[in-house]
Amino acid sequence: MFSNIGVPGLILILTLALIIFGPKKLPEIGRAFGQTLKEFKKSTRELTDDVMKDIDIDEEKKNLTK
């Protein structure tokens, strides 16, 4: 998704964000974004663990029926 932005594009985006939101609001936005990303990763990890548990349970049932 962001592979085509590059360093100059990233600098432009950060500069625009600084101009639009100001230096006082920018750390709050960054903190909120970080927390959102952390929650997303946690949810993804939990979902993956649940799926892996289901797969393991299914394999165990198949082994017991053999």
C-alpha positions in Angstrom: 0.0 0.0 0.0 2.7 2.5 1.0 5.5 1.0 -1.0 5.3 3.6 -3.7 5.4 6.7 -1.5 9.1 6.9 -0.8 10.9 9.3 1.5 10.0 12.6 -0.2 6.3 11.6 -0.2 6.5 10.7 3.4 8.1 14.0 4.3 5.4 15.9 2.3 2.6 14.0 4.2 4.2 14.7 7.6 4.7 18.4 6.7 1.1 18.7 5.6 -0.1 17.0 8.8 2.0 19.4 10.9 0.5 22.4 9.0 -3.1 21.1 9.2 -3.2 19.9 12.8 -0.5 22.0 14.4 2.4 20.9 16.7 0.2 20.6 19.8 -2.4 18.2 18.3 0.0 16.0 16.3 1.4 14.0 19.3 -2.2 13.2 20.4 -3.0 12.0 16.9 0.1 9.9 16.8 -0.6 8.4 20.2 -4.2 7.6 19.1 -3.0 6.0 15.9 -0.4 3.9 17.8 -3.1 2.7 20.2 -5.4 1.8 17.3 -2.6 -0.1 15.6 -1.8 -1.9 18.8 -5.4 -3.0 19.3 -5.6 -4.1 15.6 -2.5 -6.3 16.0 -3.9 -7.8 19.2 -7.2 -8.6 17.6 -5.4 -10.1 14.6 -3.2 -12.2 16.9 -6.2 -13.5 18.9 -8.1 -14.3 15.7 -5.1 -16.3 14.4 -4.8 -18.1 17.7 -8.5 -19.1 17.6 -8.2 -20.4 14.1 -5.1 -22.4 14.9 -6.8 -23.9 17.9 -9.8 -24.9 15.7 -7.4 -26.5 13.2 -5.6 -28.4 16.0 -8.9 -29.7 17.5 -10.1 -30.8 14.0 -6.8 -32.7 13.5 -7.0 -34.4 16.9 -10.6 -35.5 16.1 -9.5 -37.0 12.8 -6.6 -38.8 14.5 -9.0 -40.3 17.1 -11.4 -41.6 14.5 -8.6 -43.5 12.6 
